[in-house]
Amino acid sequence: MKQVIVGGGLAGLVAAATLLRQVPGKDILILEREVTLGGLLAGAHYPEQGLYFDRGTHLFRETGVTEIDALLQKMAGEENIRMFSSSQGGHAGAIYQGRLQHNSHFPDVRQHPGRQAMLDEVWGVVAGTQPIRPITTFEAIMDVALERFGEAYVNAVLSPILSQLFKRPVSELAGFAALLCGLTRLVGCDRQEWLAKCGDGRFRELVAVPDQREMPVSFANTLRRYYFSGGTAGFVESAARYLTAQGVRIIRQARELSCDIEARNVAWLDERGDAFEEEFAQLILTNGVVGAARQLNIDLSSFGFERPILHRLVHMQLACPVESDLCYFYAFDPGFDFFRITNYRAFSGDPDDRRITIEILASEHLADAELASVMEEQLGRIGLCRPGSVLWFDVQRLHTGFPVPTVNNMKAMRVLDEHLQQSLPAYVRLCGVGVGGGVFFQNEVIQNVFQTLSNE
Ligand SMILES: Cc1cc2nc3c(=O)[nH]c(=O)nc-3n(C[C@H](O)[C@H](O)[C@H](O)COP(=O)(O)OP(=O)(O)OC[C@H]3O[C@@H](n4cnc5c(N)ncnc54)[C@H](O)[C@@H]3O)c2cc1C
C-alpha cells in the first residue's frame, strides 16, 4: 500500500530514503507543490549570469549516527561530497566592538571595559556546583543566560546583541534566538590561561578557545562538515535521482493539495489544473508543523503565533573574493542591518569564488532596491569589500518569513505540535520543522525524520 509524503524538502527526501531503507521497493509518492524539489535546499539559480546561491543552509554536518550519515552520503552520491576534516570548514566570525573577529564568533570580551566583572561572575559559575543550564529552544533566554553567565555579561553583551539581531526586547526572546547565532559561550582569556583551565568541562562549556583554529585536537568536534558539488541544490538533484532509481514517484507542482484523513485519500491539481487523487496507507507530512496544520485546515489564529519576521537574502557577486577563510560572519554591532553573511569561497573549493549571501532579518526600513548599496557600505566599513565592488546582486524574499524566536512563538509551536500529534491517527505521521516544539536545524530535521520513520 502506498505511502504518501507531503513536501519534497530535506525532510521529505530523507523521509522517502528512510522508508526505503527498511523495505526497498516500497510504493512511495512524494508530492511537492513547487516546480523544484528541495524547499530551502533548492537554492537560487541565475542561468544568465551563470551563478548559483544556496538559500539558507549550506554545509551539512555528520550526525554521529552511522546509519543516518551513511544514508545521507548515499543520497548525495559520495562523488559529489566535499568532506572537510573535523577541524576544518564552517568556521564563523563576527562583527563585534567595531572590528571583524576572525578568531571566534563567540563575543570576545577581552577588550570590553566591563570585562573584569563579567569574568568574575563566569569564573564563579565555573567554580560552582550547580549544573550549568543548557540553552534550550523554548525557555526564556534571560532566565537561562543569567544563571549561565551572570548579570554583567548578559546585560552588557548578550542582551544588546540579541535585541539588535532580532529587533525585539530580549525579555521576549527564547533560547532559540541565541542558538540561531551560536551565542552559547564567550571568549574571555588568552590561550595560555585557556589551556591551563580547559581540562574542566564546566569551563569549556562557557568559555571558548580564544582562536578557533587552535582548538586542541582532543576537544575538537569529531563530526565532519561537508558540502556538495552544485551546492545544496546539487544534493537535492542527487537525492531525487537516488530515490527515483528506487521506484519513488515524485510529483512536482502538486497544487491545492487536500488530504481526507478518514478516507485515506489525497487529491491535488497538476500545473495544467487537471485533478488527481491517490489513496494511501500512510500519510507523512513533512511540510513543517505550521504547513501541516494549514494542510489540515486547522485554524491557527487561536494558538498565539506571532507574525513571522521579514526575511530577505541578498545574493551578490563581488569583484574580488572575500579575503577570509571564514564561512559566516554574524553582525553583533549596532549600525549593521544584516544577520549573517555567507562566504562561499570558504567551502566551495574555488579560491576565486566571489559569491556571498547576506541574510537580513526584519529591517523593514530598508527597501529592496537600496539593500545592495547599504550592504556594500556596511561591508566596506569592516573591510569585507571596497566601494564599487558589488558586480551583481539579487534580493530574494523568503515568502514564509522567519519564525520570530520569542518565548510566545515557541510556546505556540509546541502547543500546535502537541495538538496535532494527539489528534492525528497513527497512520498519519508528522515530522520536520517545528516538531517537538522546536526542530529547526537541518540535523535536527534529519534525525527527527529518521527516528519517526525508521520503524515504519
Ligand atoms: C535562511 C535560513 C538559514 C538556515 N541556516 C541553517 C544553518 O546554518 N544550519 C542548519 O542546520 N539549518 C539552517 N536552516 C534550517 C534548514 O534550512 C532547515 O532545517 C531545512 O531546510 C528544513 O527542511 P524541510 O524539508 O523541513 O523544510 P523546507 O525546506 O521548507 O521544505 C518543505 C517543502 O514542503 C513543500 N510544501 C509545503 N507545503 C506543501 C503543500 N501543501 N503541498 C506540497 N508541498 C508542500 C515546500 O514547497 C517545500 O519544498 C536555515 C534556514 C533558513 C531559512
The ligand as an SDF file (V2000), in Angstrom:
LIG
                    3D

 53 58  0  0  0  0  0  0  0  0999 V2000
   17.8800   31.4490    5.9750 C   0  0  0  0  0  0  0  0  0  0  0  0
   18.0000   30.1220    6.6550 C   0  0  0  0  0  0  0  0  0  0  0  0
   19.2420   29.7360    7.1210 C   0  0  0  0  0  0  0  0  0  0  0  0
   19.3940   28.4850    7.6980 C   0  0  0  0  0  0  0  0  0  0  0  0
   20.6230   28.1290    8.1250 N   0  0  0  0  0  0  0  0  0  0  0  0
   20.7960   26.9330    8.7010 C   0  0  0  0  0  0  0  0  0  0  0  0
   22.0840   26.5440    9.1620 C   0  0  0  0  0  0  0  0  0  0  0  0
   23.0540   27.2920    9.0570 O   0  0  0  0  0  0  0  0  0  0  0  0
   22.2190   25.3180    9.7270 N   0  0  0  0  0  0  0  0  0  0  0  0
   21.1580   24.4640    9.8420 C   0  0  0  0  0  0  0  0  0  0  0  0
   21.3240   23.3550   10.3510 O   0  0  0  0  0  0  0  0  0  0  0  0
   19.9360   24.8090    9.4170 N   0  0  0  0  0  0  0  0  0  0  0  0
   19.7290   26.0210    8.8590 C   0  0  0  0  0  0  0  0  0  0  0  0
   18.4870   26.3760    8.4200 N   0  0  0  0  0  0  0  0  0  0  0  0
   17.3780   25.4130    8.5730 C   0  0  0  0  0  0  0  0  0  0  0  0
   17.3190   24.4070    7.4230 C   0  0  0  0  0  0  0  0  0  0  0  0
   17.2920   25.1200    6.2230 O   0  0  0  0  0  0  0  0  0  0  0  0
   16.0820   23.5500    7.6020 C   0  0  0  0  0  0  0  0  0  0  0  0
   16.2990   22.7010    8.6980 O   0  0  0  0  0  0  0  0  0  0  0  0
   15.7380   22.6310    6.4440 C   0  0  0  0  0  0  0  0  0  0  0  0
   15.9610   23.2100    5.2050 O   0  0  0  0  0  0  0  0  0  0  0  0
   14.2710   22.2580    6.5800 C   0  0  0  0  0  0  0  0  0  0  0  0
   13.8790   21.3930    5.5450 O   0  0  0  0  0  0  0  0  0  0  0  0
   12.3500   20.9850    5.4200 P   0  0  0  0  0  0  0  0  0  0  0  0
   12.2280   19.9860    4.3570 O   0  0  0  0  0  0  0  0  0  0  0  0
   11.8430   20.5920    6.7540 O   0  0  0  0  0  0  0  0  0  0  0  0
   11.5790   22.3390    5.0610 O   0  0  0  0  0  0  0  0  0  0  0  0
   11.5360   23.1350    3.6920 P   0  0  0  0  0  0  0  0  0  0  0  0
   12.8770   23.3100    3.1350 O   0  0  0  0  0  0  0  0  0  0  0  0
   10.7440   24.3610    3.9920 O   0  0  0  0  0  0  0  0  0  0  0  0
   10.7230   22.1970    2.7210 O   0  0  0  0  0  0  0  0  0  0  0  0
    9.3350   21.9950    2.8270 C   0  0  0  0  0  0  0  0  0  0  0  0
    8.8430   21.5710    1.4550 C   0  0  0  0  0  0  0  0  0  0  0  0
    7.4640   21.2590    1.5310 O   0  0  0  0  0  0  0  0  0  0  0  0
    6.8090   21.8600    0.4370 C   0  0  0  0  0  0  0  0  0  0  0  0
    5.4100   22.0820    0.8090 N   0  0  0  0  0  0  0  0  0  0  0  0
    4.9500   22.8940    1.7750 C   0  0  0  0  0  0  0  0  0  0  0  0
    3.6110   22.8400    1.8240 N   0  0  0  0  0  0  0  0  0  0  0  0
    3.2270   21.9790    0.8590 C   0  0  0  0  0  0  0  0  0  0  0  0
    1.9700   21.5180    0.4000 C   0  0  0  0  0  0  0  0  0  0  0  0
    0.8440   21.9480    0.9410 N   0  0  0  0  0  0  0  0  0  0  0  0
    1.9400   20.6410   -0.6190 N   0  0  0  0  0  0  0  0  0  0  0  0
    3.0850   20.1820   -1.1740 C   0  0  0  0  0  0  0  0  0  0  0  0
    4.3030   20.5970   -0.7900 N   0  0  0  0  0  0  0  0  0  0  0  0
    4.3740   21.4830    0.2150 C   0  0  0  0  0  0  0  0  0  0  0  0
    7.5600   23.1470    0.1980 C   0  0  0  0  0  0  0  0  0  0  0  0
    7.3470   23.6600   -1.0980 O   0  0  0  0  0  0  0  0  0  0  0  0
    8.9990   22.6820    0.4240 C   0  0  0  0  0  0  0  0  0  0  0  0
    9.5750   22.1670   -0.7410 O   0  0  0  0  0  0  0  0  0  0  0  0
   18.2880   27.6210    7.8390 C   0  0  0  0  0  0  0  0  0  0  0  0
   17.0300   28.0210    7.3930 C   0  0  0  0  0  0  0  0  0  0  0  0
   16.8860   29.2650    6.8220 C   0  0  0  0  0  0  0  0  0  0  0  0
   15.5210   29.6860    6.3750 C   0  0  0  0  0  0  0  0  0  0  0  0
  1  2  1  0
  2  3  1  0
  2 52  2  0
  3  4  2  0
  4  5  1  0
  4 50  1  0
  5  6  2  0
  6  7  1  0
  6 13  1  0
  7  8  2  0
  7  9  1  0
  9 10  1  0
 10 11  2  0
 10 12  1  0
 12 13  2  0
 13 14  1  0
 14 15  1  0
 14 50  1  0
 15 16  1  0
 16 17  1  0
 16 18  1  0
 18 19  1  0
 18 20  1  0
 20 21  1  0
 20 22  1  0
 22 23  1  0
 23 24  1  0
 24 25  2  0
 24 26  1  0
 24 27  1  0
 27 28  1  0
 28 29  2  0
 28 30  1  0
 28 31  1  0
 31 32  1  0
 32 33  1  0
 33 34  1  0
 33 48  1  0
 34 35  1  0
 35 36  1  0
 35 46  1  0
 36 37  1  0
 36 45  1  0
 37 38  2  0
 38 39  1  0
 39 40  1  0
 39 45  2  0
 40 41  1  0
 40 42  2  0
 42 43  1  0
 43 44  2  0
 44 45  1  0
 46 47  1  0
 46 48  1  0
 48 49  1  0
 50 51  2  0
 51 52  1  0
 52 53  1  0
M  END
$$$$
